[in-house]
Amino acid sequence: MFTGIVERVGTVRTAETREDVLVVRIDVGGVFEGLPQRGSVAVNGCCLTAIGSDADGFTVELTGETLRRTRFDERLRSGAKVNLERPMKADGRFDGHVVQGHVDGIGTVKEMKSLGESAEIRIEVSPDLDRFLVEKGSISVDGISLTVYDIRDHAFSVALIPYTLEVTNLQDARPGTLVNLEADVIAKYVERLLTARGL
């Protein structure tokens, strides 16, 4: 489980297709030293398994299913910046919100509005994700825990404080940028229960 509090922005060194798997090497400059082999790490909000790691970074594998749901195939190129978070420790402080690392879908940045040192991003979503949006509710955008507002026309806005812009890859977002989205797990369970009861 993750919390949506990005620890580090990593840099994709290589992304190579081997048979049906995309193998990606991500450099983190020693910050994740000690990440165990087979350990989990959220990359742009997607929970992946480190198949190898060292002092400089780690390697992950992505299957076709992961690529279809995340569109990493368009964003994981050499030099790309990715948000990283290790799983929350059982005795750790719970910041952000519950993030499983299971991407629900893709959003498209419609507008990036600079507000001095802060910013506002408007993101368009598909109708199947729209139903999980709640005013002042939580959402994970590329692995970042953010608060939803101004929901209309299958889109929502989030505000980015200067610190978030400084320490995440959203500083590079532009209209047309694709982002991984994970809806609040509580909203998903509530919707499932209501649907099962025909409500």
C-alpha positions as CSV (number, residue, x, y, z in Angstrom):
1,M,0.0,0.0,0.0
2,F,1.1,3.5,-0.8
3,T,0.0,7.0,0.3
4,G,0.6,9.2,-2.7
5,I,3.4,11.1,-1.1
6,V,6.2,11.1,-3.8
7,E,9.6,10.4,-2.3
8,R,11.7,11.0,-5.4
9,V,11.6,11.7,-9.1
10,G,13.6,9.1,-11.0
11,T,15.0,9.2,-14.5
12,V,14.4,6.4,-17.0
13,R,17.8,5.3,-18.3
14,T,16.7,2.6,-20.7
15,A,13.4,1.0,-21.8
16,E,13.8,-2.1,-24.0
17,T,11.2,-4.6,-25.2
18,R,12.2,-8.2,-24.6
19,E,9.7,-10.6,-26.1
20,D,6.4,-9.4,-24.7
21,V,7.8,-7.4,-21.8
22,L,9.1,-3.9,-21.5
23,V,12.2,-3.8,-19.3
24,V,12.9,-0.4,-17.7
25,R,15.9,0.8,-15.8
26,I,15.3,3.8,-13.5
27,D,18.0,5.8,-11.9
28,V,17.4,7.3,-8.5
29,G,20.8,8.4,-7.4
30,G,21.2,6.2,-4.4
31,V,18.1,7.3,-2.6
32,F,16.4,3.9,-2.8
33,E,19.5,2.0,-1.9
34,G,18.5,-1.2,-0.2
35,L,15.3,-1.7,-2.2
36,P,15.1,-5.5,-2.2
37,Q,14.8,-7.6,-5.2
38,R,11.1,-8.4,-5.8
39,G,10.3,-5.4,-3.6
40,S,7.4,-3.2,-4.6
41,V,7.7,0.4,-5.8
42,A,5.1,2.8,-7.2
43,V,6.2,4.3,-10.5
44,N,3.9,7.1,-11.6
45,G,1.3,5.6,-9.3
46,C,1.6,2.0,-10.7
47,C,2.8,-0.7,-8.3
48,L,5.7,-2.5,-10.0
49,T,8.2,-5.2,-8.8
50,A,11.9,-4.5,-8.8
51,I,13.6,-7.4,-10.5
52,G,17.0,-6.0,-9.7
53,S,18.4,-3.0,-7.8
54,D,21.7,-1.4,-6.8
55,A,23.0,1.8,-5.3
56,D,22.0,3.8,-8.4
57,G,18.6,2.5,-9.3
58,F,16.4,-0.4,-10.1
59,T,14.9,-2.4,-12.9
60,V,11.2,-3.3,-13.5
61,E,9.3,-5.3,-16.1
62,L,5.9,-4.2,-17.6
63,T,3.5,-6.6,-19.3
64,G,1.1,-5.8,-22.1
65,E,-1.7,-5.5,-19.6
66,T,0.2,-2.9,-17.6
67,L,1.1,-1.0,-20.7
68,R,-2.5,-0.9,-21.9
69,R,-3.9,0.4,-18.6
70,T,-1.1,2.9,-18.0
71,R,0.1,4.0,-21.4
72,F,3.6,3.7,-20.1
73,D,4.5,2.7,-23.7
74,E,4.2,6.4,-24.6
75,R,5.9,7.9,-21.5
76,L,8.7,5.5,-20.5
77,R,11.4,6.7,-22.8
78,S,15.1,7.4,-22.0
79,G,15.3,10.6,-20.0
80,A,11.7,10.6,-18.9
81,K,11.0,11.7,-15.3
82,V,8.9,9.4,-13.1
83,N,7.4,9.8,-9.6
84,L,8.5,7.1,-7.1
85,E,7.2,5.9,-3.8
86,R,8.1,2.9,-1.8
87,P,5.4,1.1,0.1
88,M,4.3,2.5,3.4
89,K,5.8,0.8,6.5
90,A,3.3,-0.7,9.0
91,D,4.5,1.5,11.7
92,G,4.8,4.6,9.5
93,R,2.9,7.9,9.6
94,F,-0.1,7.8,7.2
95,D,0.0,10.9,5.0
96,G,-1.9,11.4,1.7
97,H,-4.6,8.8,1.2
98,V,-4.9,5.0,0.6
99,V,-3.2,4.3,-2.8
100,Q,-3.0,0.7,-4.0
101,G,-0.9,1.3,-7.0
102,H,-3.6,-0.2,-9.2
103,V,-4.2,2.3,-12.1
104,D,-7.8,2.7,-13.0
105,G,-7.4,4.6,-16.2
106,I,-5.7,7.4,-18.1
107,G,-6.4,11.1,-17.8
108,T,-5.4,13.8,-20.3
109,V,-4.2,17.2,-19.1
110,K,-6.5,19.8,-20.7
111,E,-5.0,22.9,-19.1
112,M,-2.0,23.8,-17.0
113,K,-2.6,27.2,-15.4
114,S,0.3,28.9,-13.6
115,L,-0.7,30.8,-10.4
116,G,2.6,32.4,-9.5
117,E,4.6,29.6,-7.8
118,S,1.6,27.3,-7.6
119,A,-0.5,25.9,-10.4
120,E,-3.8,24.4,-11.3
121,I,-4.2,21.4,-13.6
122,R,-7.5,20.4,-15.3
123,I,-7.6,16.7,-16.3
124,E,-10.1,15.0,-18.6
125,V,-11.3,11.5,-17.8
126,S,-13.4,8.8,-19.4
127,P,-17.0,8.4,-18.2
128,D,-16.2,5.1,-16.4
129,L,-13.8,7.1,-14.1
130,D,-16.0,10.1,-13.9
131,R,-18.4,8.4,-11.5
132,F,-15.7,8.0,-8.9
133,L,-14.9,11.7,-8.7
134,V,-16.1,13.5,-5.5
135,E,-15.7,17.2,-4.7
136,K,-12.9,17.5,-2.1
137,G,-12.3,13.8,-2.4
138,S,-8.9,12.2,-3.1
139,I,-7.3,11.0,-6.3
140,S,-3.9,9.7,-7.3
141,V,-2.5,11.5,-10.4
142,D,0.8,9.9,-11.5
143,G,1.1,8.6,-8.0
144,I,0.5,12.0,-6.3
145,S,-2.2,12.3,-3.7
146,L,-4.3,15.3,-4.7
147,T,-7.7,16.8,-3.9
148,V,-10.4,17.0,-6.5
149,Y,-12.5,20.1,-7.2
150,D,-14.5,21.7,-10.0
151,I,-16.0,18.5,-11.5
152,R,-17.8,19.0,-14.8
153,D,-17.9,17.9,-18.4
154,H,-15.9,14.6,-17.6
155,A,-13.0,16.6,-16.2
156,F,-11.7,17.8,-12.8
157,S,-9.2,20.2,-11.4
158,V,-6.4,19.8,-8.8
159,A,-4.2,22.5,-7.3
160,L,-0.5,22.1,-7.0
161,I,1.4,23.9,-4.2
162,P,4.9,25.0,-5.0
163,Y,6.5,22.1,-3.2
164,T,4.5,19.5,-5.3
165,L,5.6,21.3,-8.4
166,E,9.2,21.2,-7.2
167,V,9.4,17.5,-6.2
168,T,7.2,15.7,-8.8
169,N,7.1,15.3,-12.6
170,L,3.9,17.4,-12.9
171,Q,6.2,20.5,-13.3
172,D,6.6,19.2,-16.9
173,A,2.9,18.6,-17.6
174,R,1.4,20.3,-20.6
175,P,-1.9,20.1,-22.4
176,G,-2.1,16.6,-23.9
177,T,0.1,15.0,-21.3
178,L,-1.2,11.6,-20.3
179,V,-1.4,10.8,-16.5
180,N,-2.1,7.6,-14.6
181,L,-5.2,7.9,-12.4
182,E,-6.3,5.8,-9.4
183,A,-9.6,6.7,-7.9
184,D,-10.1,6.6,-4.1
185,V,-10.5,3.0,-3.1
186,I,-13.4,3.9,-0.7
187,A,-15.4,5.4,-3.6
188,K,-14.8,2.2,-5.7
189,Y,-16.1,-0.1,-2.9
190,V,-19.1,2.1,-2.2
191,E,-20.0,2.1,-6.0
192,R,-19.6,-1.6,-6.2
193,L,-21.8,-2.2,-3.1
194,L,-24.5,0.1,-4.5
195,T,-24.4,-1.5,-7.9
196,A,-24.7,-5.0,-6.4
197,R,-27.9,-3.8,-4.6
198,G,-29.3,-2.2,-7.7
199,L,-29.2,1.3,-6.2
